[in-house]
Amino acid sequence: VQLQESGPGLVKPSQTLSLSCTVSGASMATLFYYWAWIRQPPGKGLEWMGVISYSGSTYYSPSLKSRTSIARDTSNNQVTLTLRSVTPEDTAVYYCAASKTLIMSATTKNQYDTWGQGTQVTVSS
């Protein structure tokens, strides 16, 4: 299973950021995986944002819960991230990752079975 993130590289403050993670190598509908989003702001560590299970249950970081939505699109084999009301502090490299077990707040690569290459998002006017 491989993951590839995509989305706009530049978003203006107060807008909504939408990212996609395309899954290849297998159909999501057949995978009992947990699909997570993690980000890394410049000069800072990795931050776990949230996860969606193979059954559609979602879990979010408390600090981002009010602005974040994660969804699955099994027909297109994608996992999506929506982040509302962005600010420059949301500038980061955004990664999607998948694991066979649910590990809340996991931020190290060896906790996941597969990890995307990441996509840079800059929030600036």
C-alpha positions as CSV (number, residue, x, y, z in Angstrom):
1,V,0.0,0.0,0.0
2,Q,1.3,3.4,-1.0
3,L,0.1,6.9,0.0
4,Q,0.3,10.2,-1.9
5,E,-0.8,13.5,-0.4
6,S,-2.1,16.3,-2.7
7,G,-3.6,19.7,-2.3
8,P,-3.0,23.4,-2.7
9,G,0.4,24.6,-1.8
10,L,-0.8,28.0,-0.7
11,V,-3.9,29.0,1.3
12,K,-4.9,32.4,2.5
13,P,-5.7,33.0,6.2
14,S,-9.3,32.3,7.3
15,Q,-9.8,30.0,4.3
16,T,-10.4,26.2,4.4
17,L,-7.6,23.8,3.6
18,S,-8.6,20.6,1.8
19,L,-6.1,17.8,1.3
20,S,-6.4,14.4,-0.2
21,C,-4.4,11.2,0.4
22,T,-4.6,8.8,-2.5
23,V,-4.2,5.1,-1.6
24,S,-2.7,2.8,-4.2
25,G,-1.8,-0.8,-4.3
26,A,-5.0,-2.0,-2.7
27,S,-8.6,-1.1,-2.4
28,M,-9.4,0.8,0.8
29,A,-12.7,-1.1,1.1
30,T,-10.7,-4.3,1.7
31,L,-8.2,-2.9,4.2
32,F,-8.9,-2.8,7.9
33,Y,-6.6,0.2,8.4
34,Y,-6.6,3.3,10.4
35,W,-5.9,6.4,8.3
36,A,-4.2,9.3,10.0
37,W,-3.1,12.8,9.3
38,I,0.1,14.2,10.9
39,R,1.8,17.5,10.2
40,Q,5.2,19.2,10.8
41,P,5.4,22.9,11.1
42,P,8.8,24.4,10.1
43,G,11.4,23.9,12.8
44,K,9.0,21.9,15.0
45,G,8.2,18.3,15.7
46,L,5.4,16.2,14.3
47,E,1.9,16.9,15.4
48,W,-0.8,14.2,15.2
49,M,-4.1,15.7,13.9
50,G,-6.5,12.8,13.8
51,V,-7.5,9.4,12.4
52,I,-10.4,7.7,10.7
53,S,-11.0,4.0,11.0
54,Y,-11.9,1.5,8.4
55,S,-15.5,1.7,9.7
56,G,-15.6,5.5,9.6
57,S,-15.0,6.3,13.3
58,T,-13.0,9.5,13.8
59,Y,-10.7,10.7,16.5
60,Y,-9.1,14.1,16.6
61,S,-6.5,16.0,18.5
62,P,-8.3,18.1,21.1
63,S,-6.4,21.2,20.1
64,L,-7.6,20.8,16.5
65,K,-10.9,19.1,16.9
66,S,-13.0,22.2,16.4
67,R,-11.5,22.9,13.0
68,T,-10.7,19.5,11.6
69,S,-12.6,16.9,9.6
70,I,-11.3,13.6,8.2
71,A,-13.3,11.5,5.8
72,R,-12.9,8.4,3.6
73,D,-13.9,8.2,0.0
74,T,-13.6,4.5,-0.8
75,S,-15.0,4.9,-4.3
76,N,-11.9,7.0,-5.2
77,N,-9.6,5.3,-2.7
78,Q,-8.9,8.5,-0.9
79,V,-8.7,9.9,2.6
80,T,-9.4,13.6,3.0
81,L,-8.5,16.3,5.5
82,T,-10.4,19.5,5.9
83,L,-9.0,22.2,8.2
84,R,-11.1,25.3,8.6
85,S,-10.2,28.9,9.5
86,V,-6.5,28.4,8.8
87,T,-3.8,30.8,10.2
88,P,-0.1,31.1,9.4
89,E,0.5,28.7,12.3
90,D,-1.1,26.0,10.2
91,T,1.9,26.2,7.7
92,A,3.4,22.8,7.7
93,V,4.2,19.7,5.8
94,Y,1.1,17.5,5.9
95,Y,1.4,13.7,5.9
96,C,-1.0,10.9,5.7
97,A,-0.2,7.5,7.3
98,A,-1.9,4.2,7.8
99,S,-1.7,1.6,10.5
100,K,-3.3,-1.8,11.2
101,T,-3.9,-0.8,14.8
102,L,-5.3,2.3,16.4
103,I,-2.6,4.3,18.2
104,M,-3.8,7.6,19.3
105,S,-1.5,10.6,18.9
106,A,1.1,8.4,17.1
107,T,3.9,10.6,15.6
108,T,6.7,8.3,14.8
109,K,7.0,6.5,11.4
110,N,7.6,3.1,12.9
111,Q,4.1,3.3,14.5
112,Y,2.6,3.1,11.1
113,D,2.6,0.5,8.4
114,T,2.9,3.1,5.6
115,W,3.5,6.8,5.4
116,G,3.2,9.3,2.5
117,Q,5.9,11.6,1.3
118,G,4.0,14.7,2.5
119,T,2.8,17.9,0.9
120,Q,3.9,21.4,1.9
121,V,1.1,23.9,2.8
122,T,1.8,27.5,3.3
123,V,-0.8,29.8,4.8
124,S,-0.1,33.4,3.8
125,S,-1.9,36.4,2.3
